[in-house]
Amino acid sequence: MPNGSPATSIALTAIKTLLHRGFVFLPEGEHSNVISFTPPLTISESQLRSAVNAVEEVLTTNGSSANRPRPKGKRKETAETRRAQRKVVVFSSLRSSRLRG
């Protein structure tokens, strides 16, 4: 938040909105202001892309689209979305390699 306080209400609203859309994210951190996502190692690229796109949409609208139907068809991919996807893929890769050995 701009004033330095934890964004607990924003994180929890986003998590509830994502849950209503079928995505399981959990609150983490001392103030429950961190959105945690622990996908299975077998997650497909399209499932991961779908989750990242949903998080992006919810966070950019602050959850205000919770009751609005999701648009059908392919979403336009932005440079910001691609960067977020790469970060998630790298994080998932690092995490899975640490688990293996």
QUICORRA-V936362 format. One line per field, one symbol per residue. ss: DSSP state (@ for helix, = for strand, . for the rest). A space follows every 50 residues. Layout:
ss->???
//
This chain:
ss->.......@@@@@@@@@@@@@.....===.....===........@@@@@@ @@@@@@@@@@@.................@@@@@@@@@@@@@@@@@@@@@@ .
//
